[in-house]
Amino acid sequence: MKASLITGASSGIGEAFARRLAAEKHNLFLVARSEDKLRSLCAELTKKHNIDAKYLAIDLTSENADSVVFQETEKRGIEINWLINNAGFGSMGDFAVLDLEREAEMIELNVLALVKLTHRFLGPMRERRSGTIINVSSGASFQPIPFFATYAATKAFVTSFTEAIAEENRPFGIRILALCPGTTETGFFEASQINDPIKVKGVQTPEQVVDAALRALSSGKTKVVSGWVNYLVASAVNILPNSLITRVVAKPLRKRYQNAEARTK
């Protein structure tokens, strides 16, 4: 059975991908930590669209998680023809006082889990000379962002890595896309334990982000920034030096995070 594997599929952009692809008659293999949400979503999509939707509840930062996911698809006879690496989280604050273990866990999920899963499923796609990979990056990937430092850096890796392997695998007929959404109406900030997120314009729905991704794939693109506001902000890095961008961004956030930290001491 051919199927699309989506990580972080229990909510937000991952769930929107699952609903859209199910409507387009993709069979699904959904991965996330919440077994209850995955079970409910699979049952709903199977009944509504007459597809086969299976799931695996797993923490992708756990030891050998990528191997467990791959072996589970092999055991169930599932051929992954679409891989959507969506799972991830962020943090905001003064890096020096953020929890180190959580920062390291973010790198594990946003970077290492994505790289490992991409490597696992890319080999079989090459053998078949077909496949699609979407790595969900962020509009934050285009410049260093003070007080959002680790998250922006992980997403900078995702964008760079994805564009590079997209070219490597072009001769094999594999479509690979870096999807770079801006702020989206999801549970991202809650899941990331960010209590006071930055308020920005141009907030999109998960469905709008998925639309942008699928249009970009159809156009043969290897990177897309969803939303015009996000595109304009991302394009600014081609004009302005990082030293200026970081100072402008840091000014309001320093008042929020470093001053708040000083008041608690």
HELIX and SHEET records of a PDB file:
HELIX    1   1 GLY A   12  ALA A   23  1                                  12    
HELIX    2   2 GLU A   35  HIS A   49  1                                  15    
HELIX    3   3 ALA A   65  LYS A   75  1                                  11    
HELIX    4   4 PHE A   95  VAL A   97  5                                   3    
HELIX    5   5 LEU A  100  ILE A  107  1                                   8    
HELIX    6   6 GLU A  108  ALA A  113  3                                   6    
HELIX    7   7 LEU A  114  ARG A  128  1                                  15    
HELIX    8   8 GLY A  139  PHE A  142  5                                   4    
HELIX    9   9 ALA A  149  GLU A  168  1                                  20    
HELIX   10  10 ARG A  170  PHE A  172  5                                   3    
HELIX   11  11 PHE A  188  ALA A  191  1                                   4    
HELIX   12  12 PRO A  206  SER A  218  1                                  13    
HELIX   13  13 TRP A  228  SER A  235  1                                   8    
HELIX   14  14 ALA A  236  ASN A  238  5                                   3    
HELIX   15  15 ASN A  242  ARG A  263  1                                  22    
SHEET    1   A 7 ALA A  53  ALA A  57  0                                        
SHEET    2   A 7 LEU A  28  ALA A  32  1                                        
SHEET    3   A 7 LYS A   2  THR A   7  1                                        
SHEET    4   A 7 GLU A  79  ASN A  85  1                                        
SHEET    5   A 7 GLY A 131  VAL A 136  1                                        
SHEET    6   A 7 ILE A 174  CYS A 180  1                                        
SHEET    7   A 7 LYS A 223  VAL A 225  1                                        
END                                                                             
